[in-house]
Amino acid sequence: MSYDRRTRMEQMRSADRARDRRNRVLVIGAGALVVAGLVTFGTYTILDKSDASASSMSGDDKGAKGSDQKDGDLATGPIEGEKSWDAAKLGRDHVQEDVKYPMRPPVGGDHNPVWMNCDGEVYKKAIPDVNAVHALEHGSVWVTYTDDAPASDVDKLADRVSKTPYSLMSPYKDQTGAIMLTAWGKQVTVDGADDPRVAQFFAHYVQGPQTPEPGAACTGGLSAP
């Protein structure tokens, strides 16, 4: 038998080429699997974060709706012990002289052209009725108290007022209750700062439907008695 050296070398080269092709196929296949795994992991991560974000937003929406619902509940329904006056019978003229009001604190009527600042103002001294009434006309709630009001209640009410635009607070010597809340044509005597009618009254009447001049300024008026 004769031995062809060239044929043997060609067979070896062919085997090497085949082996190289197999190795390339294996490398490419492995690389494709790695890429597919990374894409799958990335897609899962993005979807997971999107679901978490959507869930969080849904929770925030529920919280906001819950808060709105709570405020809406406070602003509806009657307030126990509240007194009301016919707004059409309350004067609204601007006058320079003092006005003798039939109720104390007054709930409306003719008043001074300058309003009492009511952007969450807490006055430590009594303020003029004629200027406070003008603040009521602008949609503010006026909190008043006598020396009989506990200091802790006065502090709590002052904190609420200081955080509430269109509200003001001052001592009032000759009122019938220790703590009273007044808006235009509306008034209630409460038992203390934690009386639920306080939150109700604020929800009803801070820029409420009783306001003769909604949106009118509560700054730029009288800042001190």
C-alpha positions as CSV (number, residue, x, y, z in Angstrom):
1,M,0.0,0.0,0.0
2,S,1.4,3.4,-0.9
3,Y,1.2,6.3,1.5
4,D,0.2,9.7,0.2
5,R,1.7,12.3,2.6
6,R,-0.2,15.2,1.0
7,T,-3.6,13.5,1.4
8,R,-2.9,12.9,5.0
9,M,-2.0,16.6,5.6
10,E,-5.1,17.7,3.8
11,Q,-7.2,15.4,6.0
12,M,-5.6,16.9,9.1
13,R,-6.3,20.5,7.9
14,S,-9.9,19.6,7.1
15,A,-10.3,18.2,10.6
16,D,-8.8,21.3,12.2
17,R,-11.2,23.5,10.2
18,A,-14.2,21.4,11.2
19,R,-13.1,21.7,14.9
20,D,-12.7,25.5,14.6
21,R,-16.2,25.7,13.1
22,R,-17.6,23.7,16.0
23,N,-15.8,25.9,18.5
24,R,-17.1,29.1,16.9
25,V,-20.6,27.7,16.9
26,L,-20.3,26.9,20.6
27,V,-18.9,30.3,21.5
28,I,-21.6,32.1,19.5
29,G,-24.3,30.0,21.0
30,A,-23.0,30.6,24.5
31,G,-22.8,34.3,23.9
32,A,-26.4,34.4,22.6
33,L,-27.6,32.7,25.7
34,V,-25.8,35.2,27.9
35,V,-27.3,38.1,26.0
36,A,-30.8,36.6,26.1
37,G,-30.4,36.2,29.9
38,L,-29.3,39.8,30.4
39,V,-32.2,41.1,28.2
40,T,-34.7,38.9,30.2
41,F,-33.3,40.1,33.5
42,G,-33.4,43.8,32.5
43,T,-36.9,43.5,31.2
44,Y,-38.1,41.9,34.4
45,T,-36.3,44.5,36.5
46,I,-37.9,47.4,34.5
47,L,-41.4,45.8,34.7
48,D,-40.9,45.1,38.5
49,K,-40.0,48.7,39.1
50,S,-42.8,50.0,37.0
51,D,-45.3,47.8,38.9
52,A,-43.8,49.1,42.2
53,S,-44.0,52.7,41.0
54,A,-47.6,52.2,39.9
55,S,-48.5,50.6,43.2
56,S,-46.9,53.5,45.1
57,M,-48.7,56.1,43.0
58,S,-52.0,54.2,43.5
59,G,-51.3,54.4,47.3
60,D,-50.6,58.1,47.1
61,D,-53.8,58.6,45.2
62,K,-55.8,56.7,47.8
63,G,-54.2,58.8,50.5
64,A,-54.9,62.1,48.7
65,K,-58.5,61.0,48.0
66,G,-58.9,59.9,51.7
67,S,-57.7,63.4,52.8
68,D,-60.0,65.1,50.3
69,Q,-62.9,62.9,51.5
70,K,-62.2,63.7,55.1
71,D,-62.1,67.5,54.4
72,G,-65.3,67.1,52.4
73,D,-67.0,65.3,55.2
74,L,-66.1,68.1,57.7
75,A,-67.4,70.8,55.3
76,T,-70.9,69.2,55.0
77,G,-73.7,68.8,57.5
78,P,-74.8,71.0,60.3
79,I,-72.6,72.2,63.1
80,E,-74.2,71.6,66.5
81,G,-75.0,74.8,68.4
82,E,-74.2,77.1,65.4
83,K,-76.1,80.4,65.2
84,S,-76.8,82.0,61.8
85,W,-78.0,85.5,60.7
86,D,-79.6,86.5,57.5
87,A,-76.7,87.8,55.4
88,A,-79.1,90.0,53.4
89,K,-79.9,91.9,56.5
90,L,-76.3,92.5,57.5
91,G,-75.0,95.9,56.4
92,R,-71.9,96.1,54.3
93,D,-71.3,99.8,54.0
94,H,-67.8,101.3,54.7
95,V,-68.0,103.8,57.5
96,Q,-65.4,105.7,59.4
97,E,-67.1,105.8,62.8
98,D,-67.5,103.0,65.3
99,V,-70.5,100.7,64.8
100,K,-72.6,99.3,67.6
101,Y,-73.2,95.7,66.7
102,P,-76.1,93.7,68.2
103,M,-73.9,90.6,68.9
104,R,-70.4,90.2,70.4
105,P,-68.3,89.3,68.6
106,P,-70.0,90.8,65.6
107,V,-70.8,88.5,62.7
108,G,-71.1,91.2,60.0
109,G,-72.5,94.6,59.3
110,D,-71.1,98.0,58.3
111,H,-67.4,98.2,58.9
112,N,-64.2,100.2,58.5
113,P,-62.8,100.5,54.9
114,V,-59.5,98.9,56.2
115,W,-59.7,95.2,57.1
116,M,-57.8,93.5,59.8
117,N,-55.0,91.3,58.4
118,C,-56.2,87.8,58.5
119,D,-53.4,85.7,56.9
120,G,-53.2,83.4,59.9
121,E,-52.7,86.3,62.3
122,V,-52.7,85.7,66.1
123,Y,-53.2,88.9,67.9
124,K,-52.3,89.1,71.6
125,K,-54.5,92.1,72.3
126,A,-58.1,92.9,71.4
127,I,-58.7,94.2,67.9
128,P,-61.3,96.7,66.6
129,D,-64.6,95.2,65.7
130,V,-65.0,97.4,62.7
131,N,-61.8,96.1,61.1
132,A,-62.4,92.5,62.1
133,V,-65.8,92.5,60.5
134,H,-64.2,93.6,57.2
135,A,-61.9,90.5,57.5
136,L,-65.0,88.4,57.9
137,E,-66.4,89.9,54.7
138,H,-63.2,88.6,52.9
139,G,-64.0,85.1,54.0
140,S,-62.0,84.7,57.2
141,V,-62.7,82.8,60.4
142,W,-62.2,84.8,63.6
143,V,-61.3,82.9,66.8
144,T,-61.9,84.8,70.0
145,Y,-61.4,83.8,73.7
146,T,-61.8,85.2,77.2
147,D,-59.6,84.9,80.2
148,D,-61.6,81.8,81.2
149,A,-60.2,79.8,78.3
150,P,-57.4,77.4,79.4
151,A,-54.0,78.4,78.2
152,S,-53.4,75.0,76.5
153,D,-56.6,75.5,74.4
154,V,-55.5,79.0,73.5
155,D,-52.1,77.7,72.4
156,K,-53.6,74.9,70.3
157,L,-56.0,77.3,68.6
158,A,-53.2,79.8,67.9
159,D,-51.3,77.0,66.2
160,R,-54.2,76.2,64.0
161,V,-54.8,79.8,63.1
162,S,-51.2,80.5,62.4
163,K,-51.2,77.7,59.7
164,T,-54.5,78.8,58.1
165,P,-54.7,81.6,55.6
166,Y,-58.0,83.6,56.0
167,S,-58.2,83.2,59.7
168,L,-57.3,85.4,62.7
169,M,-57.5,85.2,66.5
170,S,-57.7,87.6,69.3
171,P,-58.8,87.9,72.9
172,Y,-62.4,89.3,73.4
173,K,-63.5,90.4,76.9
174,D,-67.2,90.6,76.7
175,Q,-68.3,87.5,74.8
176,T,-70.7,85.0,76.3
177,G,-68.5,81.9,75.8
178,A,-64.9,81.2,76.7
179,I,-64.0,80.3,73.1
180,M,-66.0,81.3,70.1
181,L,-65.6,81.0,66.3
182,T,-67.1,83.6,64.0
183,A,-67.6,83.9,60.2
184,W,-69.8,86.2,58.2
185,G,-73.3,85.5,59.5
186,K,-72.1,82.4,61.4
187,Q,-71.0,81.8,65.0
188,V,-70.5,79.0,67.4
189,T,-69.3,78.6,71.0
190,V,-67.0,75.5,71.5
191,D,-65.9,73.6,74.6
192,G,-62.2,73.7,73.8
193,A,-59.5,73.4,71.1
194,D,-60.2,69.7,70.6
195,D,-63.9,70.2,70.1
196,P,-64.6,68.6,66.7
197,R,-66.7,71.7,65.8
198,V,-63.5,73.7,65.5
199,A,-62.4,71.6,62.5
200,Q,-65.9,71.7,61.1
201,F,-66.2,75.4,61.4
202,F,-62.9,76.0,59.7
203,A,-63.8,73.5,56.9
204,H,-67.2,75.2,56.4
205,Y,-66.3,78.8,56.5
206,V,-62.6,79.6,55.6
207,Q,-63.4,81.1,52.2
208,G,-66.7,79.3,52.5
209,P,-70.0,79.9,50.6
210,Q,-71.0,82.6,53.2
211,T,-68.2,84.9,52.0
212,P,-69.5,88.2,50.5
213,E,-66.1,88.9,48.8
214,P,-64.3,85.6,48.1
215,G,-60.7,85.9,47.3
216,A,-60.3,89.5,48.6
217,A,-57.0,90.3,50.3
218,C,-56.2,89.3,53.8
219,T,-52.9,91.2,53.9
220,G,-52.1,94.8,53.4
221,G,-54.7,95.9,56.0
222,L,-54.4,96.8,59.6
223,S,-51.6,94.8,61.3
224,A,-52.0,95.9,64.9
225,P,-54.8,97.3,67.1
